[in-house]
């Protein structure tokens, strides 16, 4: 995938950090920047007609709309000073529908960037992750605080488990993988059979990447009573990876929420940028 449009989502309580980050990534690859400004509407308190006409709720909505207008103005000012091509859209959805709104917008971008400001906004972060991954078919790039993101990484770790989601993540990141100097295809506790990794775990995936000109090495790692997420984080540090590529939500959202899962583990406490696709 060649990234030609990058999307970032921002809210009223955020500064320019994520905007600057997204703009710098656009400059790096010559991409267009799309910005979606959101204010999540507060639900009415109480039930029925009385809740709809509650003066306190109406005042809260007016305050939210004023914050949204100010944020739109601030973002527009930032974009007017930016050298990158950009567009700006906004919305004021109920919280329950925000992921659908975000997902629809993300369909017109190649990659959605989640910077440190957005990742610190837990409600909006969850809506962006779920909306993009489940409603757009496009990948996301998580950029934790203190990391240096790049769309031209030299060292990449690919978390491979032979699922459809992993295959999709590899396909979405293929241009970056071709430009990297060292790509590690990492398999944790591989199962050697035809329904999982084949007779030689990782060999088919490595051959596929090699045909595209990717310089790839297969690393098969034991979990040794550690979580898969911890093994991947540790190995990423050991090989000095600048980016991790992985599939997201191999199970349903409900199952992931109840039982956890690698996706949820990787969303917390990450130490390097992660590209996820589903």
C-alpha positions in Angstrom: 0.0 0.0 0.0 1.3 3.4 -1.0 0.1 6.0 1.5 -1.4 9.0 -0.3 -3.9 10.2 2.3 -3.4 10.2 6.1 -6.2 10.8 8.5 -5.9 12.1 12.0 -8.8 12.7 14.5 -8.7 15.5 17.1 -11.0 16.8 19.8 -11.4 20.1 21.7 -9.1 19.3 24.5 -6.1 18.5 22.3 -3.2 20.7 21.2 -1.2 20.8 18.0 1.1 17.8 18.8 -0.8 15.2 16.9 -1.4 17.6 14.0 2.3 18.4 13.7 3.1 14.7 13.9 0.6 13.8 11.1 1.8 16.7 9.0 5.4 15.6 9.3 4.5 12.1 8.2 2.7 13.5 5.2 5.7 15.6 4.3 7.9 12.5 4.6 5.9 10.5 2.0 4.3 13.3 0.0 0.8 12.5 1.3 -2.4 14.6 1.8 -3.5 15.3 5.3 -7.2 14.8 6.3 -8.3 16.1 9.7 -11.6 15.1 11.4 -12.5 17.3 14.4 -15.0 15.7 16.8 -16.9 16.7 19.9 -18.8 13.8 21.4 -22.3 14.8 22.4 -23.1 14.2 26.1 -26.1 11.9 26.6 -29.2 13.4 28.3 -29.6 12.7 32.0 -32.8 10.9 33.0 -35.4 9.4 30.7 -38.1 10.6 28.4 -39.2 14.0 27.3 -38.0 15.7 30.5 -34.5 14.8 29.7 -34.6 16.2 26.3 -35.7 19.7 27.5 -33.5 19.7 30.6 -31.9 23.2 30.8 -28.7 21.8 32.2 -28.4 19.4 29.3 -29.2 22.0 26.8 -26.5 24.3 28.3 -24.0 21.5 28.2 -24.7 20.9 24.5 -24.3 24.6 23.8 -20.9 24.5 25.5 -19.9 21.5 23.5 -20.8 23.2 20.3 -18.8 26.3 21.3 -15.7 24.1 22.0 -16.2 22.3 18.7 -16.3 25.7 16.9 -13.2 26.9 18.6 -11.3 23.7 17.8 -12.3 23.8 14.2 -11.0 27.4 14.0 -7.7 26.4 15.7 -7.2 23.5 13.4 -8.0 25.6 10.4 -5.5 28.1 11.5 -2.8 25.4 11.9 -3.6 23.9 8.4 -3.4 27.4 6.8 0.2 27.6 8.0 1.1 24.1 7.0 3.0 23.2 3.8 1.1 20.0 3.3 -2.1 19.6 1.2 -5.0 19.2 3.7 -8.7 19.1 4.2 -10.8 19.6 7.3 -14.1 18.1 8.3 -16.1 18.0 11.6 -18.9 16.2 13.3 -20.8 16.2 16.6 -22.1 12.7 17.1 -23.6 10.9 20.1 -20.9 8.8 21.7 -22.6 5.6 20.7 -22.3 6.5 17.0 -18.9 8.0 17.0 -17.1 4.9 15.7 -19.4 4.7 12.7 -18.7 8.4 11.9 -15.0 7.9 12.2 -15.1 4.6 10.2 -16.9 6.3 7.3 -14.3 9.1 7.2 -11.4 6.7 7.4 -12.6 4.9 4.2 -11.3 7.8 2.3 -7.8 7.6 3.8 -5.0 5.1 3.4 -3.9 5.2 7.1 -5.3 6.7 10.3 -2.7 8.2 12.7 -3.2 8.0 16.4 -0.7 10.3 18.1 0.0 10.7 21.8 -2.7 13.3 22.4 -5.4 11.1 21.0 -4.1 8.0 22.8 -4.4 9.9 26.1 -8.1 10.6 25.4 -9.4 7.1 26.3 -13.0 7.5 25.0 -12.0 9.0 21.7 -9.1 6.7 21.3 -11.3 3.6 21.6 -13.8 5.1 19.1 -11.1 5.8 16.6 -9.5 2.3 16.9 -12.8 0.5 16.6 -14.3 2.8 14.0 -11.3 2.5 11.7 -10.5 -1.2 12.1 -14.1 -2.4 12.0 -15.8 0.1 9.7 -13.3 1.3 7.2 -11.1 -1.7 6.3 -8.0 0.5 6.6 -5.0 0.3 8.9 -4.1 2.5 11.9 -0.7 3.7 13.1 -0.4 4.0 16.9 2.3 6.5 17.9 2.9 6.4 21.7 4.4 9.2 23.7 8.2 9.5 23.4 8.5 7.5 20.1 9.8 8.8 16.8 7.4 7.6 14.0 8.4 7.2 10.4 6.8 5.8 7.3 10.2 4.9 6.0 11.5 2.6 8.8 14.8 0.8 8.4 14.1 -2.0 10.9 10.6 -3.6 11.2 9.2 -6.4 13.3 6.2 -8.2 11.8 4.1 -10.2 14.3 3.0 -13.2 12.2 0.4 -15.8 13.3 -0.8 -16.9 9.9 -4.3 -15.4 10.4 -6.1 -13.3 7.8 -5.5 -10.2 9.9 -1.7 -10.8 9.8 -1.8 -11.2 6.1 -3.8 -8.0 5.7 -1.3 -6.1 7.9 1.6 -7.3 5.8 -0.2 -6.3 2.6 -1.0 -2.9 3.9 2.6 -2.3 5.0 4.3 -3.9 1.9 5.8 -0.6 0.5 7.4 0.1 3.9 8.7 -3.4 4.2 10.3 -3.3 0.8 12.2 -0.1 1.8 13.4 -1.5 5.1 16.9 -2.8 5.6 15.9 -5.5 8.1 12.5 -7.1 8.5 12.0 -9.7 11.2 9.0 -12.0 10.7 8.3 -13.1 14.3 6.3 -16.2 15.3 5.7 -17.0 18.9 5.1 -20.7 19.8 4.5 -21.7 16.2 2.3 -24.8 15.5 3.7 -26.9 12.7 0.7 -28.2 10.7 -1.1 -27.3 7.5 -3.8 -25.3 9.2 -1.4 -23.0 10.9 2.2 -22.4 9.7 2.9 -25.4 7.5 5.8 -27.8 7.9 8.3 -25.0 8.3 6.7 -22.1 10.2 7.2 -18.8 8.5 8.7 -20.2 5.3 5.7 -19.4 3.1 5.3 -15.9 4.5 9.0 -15.2 4.1 9.0 -16.5 0.5 6.0 -14.2 -0.3 7.9 -11.2 1.1 11.1 -12.1 -0.6 9.4 -12.2 -3.9 8.5 -8.5 -3.3 12.1 -7.7 -2.6 11.8 -7.6 1.2 15.0 -8.5 3.2 13.3 -10.8 5.7 14.5 -13.0 8.5 12.2 -15.5 10.3 12.5 -15.5 14.1 10.6 -18.3 15.9 10.4 -17.6 19.6 9.1 -19.5 22.6 6.8 -17.7 25.0 8.5 -19.3 28.0 5.5 -18.5 30.2 5.4 -14.9 29.1 2.5 -13.3 27.2 2.8 -13.0 23.4 2.6 -9.3 23.7 5.5 -9.2 26.2 7.6 -11.5 23.9 7.0 -9.2 20.9 7.8 -6.0 22.9 11.1 -7.6 24.2 12.2 -8.8 20.8 11.3 -5.4 19.2 13.7 -3.8 21.6 16.4 -6.5 21.1 16.4 -5.9 17.3 16.0 -2.1 17.6 12.8 -2.1 15.6 11.4 1.3 14.6 8.0 -0.1 13.8 5.8 -3.2 14.6 3.3 -4.5 12.1 0.5 -6.8 13.3 -3.0 -7.9 12.6 -5.7 -6.7 15.0 -8.7 -8.4 16.6 -8.5 -12.0 15.5 -11.5 -12.6 17.6 -14.7 -10.5 17.9 -14.6 -7.3 19.8 -16.8 -8.8 22.5 -14.5 -11.8 22.9 -11.4 -9.6 23.0 -13.1 -7.4 25.7 -14.0 -10.3 27.9 -10.9 -12.4 27.6 -8.3 -9.8 26.7 -6.1 -10.8 23.7 -2.8 -9.7 22.1 -4.5 -6.7 20.4 -5.7 -5.2 23.7 -2.3 -5.9 25.3 -0.5 -4.2 22.5 -2.7 -1.1 22.8 -1.4 -0.5 26.3 2.1 0.4 27.4 3.6 0.3 23.9 7.2 1.5 23.4 7.3 1.9 19.6 4.9 2.8 16.8 2.6 0.0 15.8 0.7 -0.5 12.5 -2.4 -2.5 12.9 -4.8 -3.9 10.3 -7.8 -6.1 10.3 
